[in-house]
Amino acid sequence: MRPVKKSSQMAEKKHKKKKPEERERDEIFRLFIKEFQEAPEELWSHYPHVADKLDKYINPKKPSRDRERPFYHYLTEREQEFRLSSLRSIMEKFQRDGQISKDEAIKALEDAAALQDHAETFKDSLLALAQQTLGLSLDAGEKQPIFLSKGKPEHHSYVLVRGVTLSLTWDRKLIKITFNPEEFVQRQKALSLVGCGYDKQPDVARKHDAYLGSSFNE
């Protein structure tokens, strides 16, 4: 135990020897890393090169996430649990009551876009939700955008299912839903062709649907 105590005392003494501005710089750096670990997406969106360096500093053996996937495909474990709980709660309410508010519908779609594959089991219900609450029409004969928030720039998009695309801001706020009837018809034909549109095993249908839509997501 003595060597540990001695080492601790040496580190404390070394810290005291630092100039005030050096100690302040170290404290800022420590807080910066803490914030990055808790909410990485904000730094990835504005300063990807800085975020990449911090990521390498924290996880030196991990490949650069900047080259692996965009920041908006990344959630911390805490964020994933929170969003999944939020989505599940809204969808349970929709199934139970048959209706939800517009704000709840938007939140559910935002959660699904953030969760990506983890929201796969909710896609059919999310389509029904968007139809009933947000005015999405799957019978429209031409491309149909539904604007939910004007004036905000689109940063990235997420294909809920082939033919239904969600447009989001950098901080994952839903601003538009676009329905493409041609792509949606192709999806329906493909699902019908493999017998998934009426498959008694929903997991099978979802896997085929995920395959059809996966290549369209950024």
C-alpha positions in Angstrom: 0.0 0.0 0.0 2.9 2.4 0.7 4.1 2.6 -2.9 0.5 3.5 -4.0 0.3 6.3 -1.4 3.7 7.6 -2.3 2.8 7.6 -6.0 -0.4 9.5 -5.2 1.5 12.0 -3.2 4.0 12.5 -6.0 1.2 13.1 -8.5 -0.4 15.6 -6.2 2.9 17.4 -5.7 3.5 17.4 -9.5 0.0 18.9 -10.0 0.7 21.7 -7.4 3.9 22.5 -9.2 2.0 23.3 -12.4 1.2 26.9 -13.2 -2.4 28.1 -12.6 -3.0 28.3 -16.4 -1.7 24.8 -16.8 -4.0 23.4 -14.1 -6.9 25.3 -15.6 -6.1 23.9 -19.0 -6.0 20.3 -17.6 -9.4 20.9 -15.9 -10.9 22.2 -19.1 -9.6 19.2 -21.0 -11.0 16.8 -18.4 -14.4 18.4 -18.6 -14.2 18.4 -22.4 -13.6 14.6 -22.4 -16.4 14.1 -19.9 -18.9 16.0 -22.0 -17.8 14.2 -25.2 -18.3 10.8 -23.6 -21.8 11.8 -22.4 -23.1 13.5 -25.6 -20.7 12.9 -28.5 -23.1 13.7 -31.4 -22.9 17.5 -30.9 -19.1 17.6 -31.3 -19.2 15.1 -34.2 -21.7 17.3 -36.0 -19.8 20.6 -35.6 -16.1 19.6 -35.3 -15.7 16.1 -36.6 -11.9 16.3 -36.8 -11.7 17.4 -33.1 -14.1 14.7 -32.1 -12.1 12.1 -34.0 -8.9 13.1 -32.1 -10.7 12.9 -28.8 -12.2 9.5 -29.8 -8.6 8.3 -30.6 -7.3 9.7 -27.3 -10.0 7.9 -25.3 -9.9 4.7 -27.3 -6.5 4.5 -28.9 -7.0 0.9 -30.2 -10.3 1.6 -31.8 -10.4 2.5 -35.5 -11.6 6.1 -36.3 -15.4 6.2 -36.0 -15.3 9.1 -38.4 -14.4 6.5 -41.1 -16.8 3.8 -39.8 -20.1 5.7 -39.8 -21.6 9.2 -39.5 -22.1 10.5 -36.0 -25.9 10.4 -36.4 -25.7 6.6 -36.6 -24.1 6.5 -33.1 -25.7 6.4 -29.7 -24.2 5.9 -26.4 -25.6 3.0 -24.4 -27.5 5.4 -22.2 -29.0 7.3 -25.2 -30.0 4.0 -26.8 -31.7 2.8 -23.7 -33.5 6.1 -23.2 -34.7 6.3 -26.8 -35.8 2.7 -26.9 -37.8 3.1 -23.7 -39.4 6.3 -25.1 -40.3 4.6 -28.4 -41.7 1.5 -26.7 -43.8 3.7 -24.3 -45.3 5.7 -27.2 -46.0 2.7 -29.3 -47.7 0.8 -26.4 -49.9 3.9 -25.8 -50.8 3.9 -29.6 -51.6 0.2 -29.5 -53.7 0.6 -26.3 -55.6 3.8 -27.0 -55.6 3.8 -30.8 -54.4 7.4 -31.0 -51.6 9.7 -29.8 -50.7 13.3 -30.1 -48.8 14.8 -33.1 -45.8 15.6 -30.8 -45.7 12.0 -29.6 -45.9 10.7 -33.2 -43.0 12.9 -34.2 -41.0 11.8 -31.1 -41.6 8.2 -32.0 -40.3 8.7 -35.5 -37.3 10.6 -34.3 -36.4 7.8 -31.8 -36.8 5.2 -34.6 -34.4 7.2 -36.9 -31.9 7.4 -34.1 -32.2 3.8 -33.1 -31.9 2.5 -36.7 -31.9 -1.4 -36.6 -33.0 -1.4 -33.0 -36.4 0.0 -34.1 -37.0 -2.6 -36.7 -39.8 -4.4 -34.8 -41.8 -1.1 -34.6 -41.8 -0.2 -38.3 -45.3 -1.4 -39.3 -46.8 0.3 -36.3 -44.8 3.5 -37.1 -46.3 3.5 -40.6 -49.8 3.2 -39.2 -49.0 5.9 -36.7 -47.7 8.3 -39.4 -50.8 7.7 -41.4 -53.3 8.3 -38.6 -51.6 11.2 -36.8 -49.4 13.0 -39.3 -51.5 12.7 -42.5 -49.2 10.3 -44.4 -51.2 8.8 -47.3 -49.9 5.5 -48.7 -52.4 5.8 -51.6 -51.0 9.0 -53.0 -50.2 8.8 -56.7 -47.3 11.2 -56.7 -44.4 12.1 -54.5 -45.8 13.7 -51.4 -43.8 15.6 -48.8 -45.2 16.4 -45.4 -43.4 19.4 -43.8 -43.4 19.3 -40.0 -40.9 22.2 -39.4 -40.1 24.7 -42.1 -36.9 26.9 -42.2 -34.6 24.3 -40.7 -32.0 22.7 -43.0 -32.0 19.0 -43.6 -28.8 17.3 -42.4 -29.5 13.6 -43.0 -32.3 11.2 -43.9 -33.5 7.9 -42.7 -35.6 5.4 -44.8 -38.3 4.1 -42.5 -39.4 1.6 -45.2 -38.7 1.8 -48.9 -40.8 4.7 -50.2 -41.1 6.5 -46.9 -38.1 8.8 -46.0 -37.6 10.9 -42.8 -35.6 14.1 -43.1 -33.9 15.3 -40.0 -31.7 18.1 -38.7 -28.2 17.6 -37.3 -29.6 17.1 -33.8 -32.1 14.5 -35.0 -35.3 16.6 -35.2 -37.8 15.5 -37.7 -38.6 18.2 -40.3 -40.2 16.3 -43.2 -41.6 13.0 -44.3 -41.5 12.1 -48.0 -43.6 9.5 -49.6 -42.5 8.0 -52.9 -45.3 5.9 -54.4 -43.1 4.2 -57.0 -40.6 3.0 -54.4 -43.4 2.0 -52.0 -45.1 -0.1 -54.7 -41.8 -1.8 -55.5 -41.5 -2.6 -51.8 -45.0 -4.1 -51.7 -44.4 -6.2 -54.8 -41.1 -7.5 -53.4 -42.7 -8.4 -50.1 -45.6 -10.0 -51.9 -43.2 -11.9 -54.2 -41.4 -13.5 -51.3 -44.7 -14.0 -49.4 -43.7 -11.6 -46.5 -46.6 -9.3 -46.9 -48.8 -11.9 -45.3 -46.1 -14.0 -43.5 -47.4 -15.5 -40.2 -43.9 -15.0 -38.8 -43.4 -11.2 -38.4 -39.7 -11.6 -37.8 -39.3 -13.0 -41.3 -41.2 -10.1 -42.9 -39.2 -7.6 -40.9 -35.9 -9.1 -42.1 -37.0 -8.9 -45.7 -38.2 -5.3 -45.2 -34.9 -4.4 -43.5 -33.0 -5.8 -46.5 -35.1 -3.8 -49.0 -34.6 -0.6 -47.1 -31.1 -0.9 -45.8 -29.3 0.2 -48.9 -31.3 3.5 -49.0 -30.2 4.7 -45.6 -27.2 7.0 -45.3 
